[in-house]
Amino acid sequence: MSATKPMRADALRNREKVLEAARAAFATEGQDAQMPDIAKRAGVGVGTVYRHFPTKEALVEALVRDHFSRIADIAEAVAAAEGEPWDRLVMLAEICGERCASDRGLAAAVAGSREMLGVIAGQESRLRAATTRLLDDGRAAGQVRADATVEDVSMLMCSLANIADMENSRPDFSWRRYLEVAFDGMRAR
């Protein structure tokens, strides 16, 4: 079995430029973003984009993986932070909502992320652990209803992504209002 060669420094820089350009392209153009446009934004040739990401789907998977990794980092920090458990749980949901609302392409990809469970498996387990801690802390403080589950929060986050994506074309939709209503149902009475 041969070991994978480490990526050259210039190749690694180009990969990061492509990812950053793809984030920007998907944020403004959604799923309509095209690989040649991403290459132009990154200041690299289209061949460089395809060398790192042979398909648009592979690029989207990399962005979703990166998104979930960052959210898992945030969730772990929020779970470990000081403060009221309820406030920390709401803060995490608001951060996720903000990220989806500011990035149409990410919102669409996250909304469909159940199809990418294999891609995000490691980050999902980290998210579940952090969310479990937040829910357990909330229940112990009498702030979260006893039957609230990680799946409830996970479905809420997927719904936020859908609503944030729809909000771009339907101003009467508000992910913040949805979050407020949904979380009201999770609060202990």
PyMOL commands that set and color helices and strands:
alter all, ss='L'
color gray80, all
select helices_A, chain A and resi 9-32+35-42+46-52+56-80+85-101+104-111+113-140+150-167+175-186
alter helices_A, ss='H'
color red, helices_A
deselect
rebuild
show_as cartoon
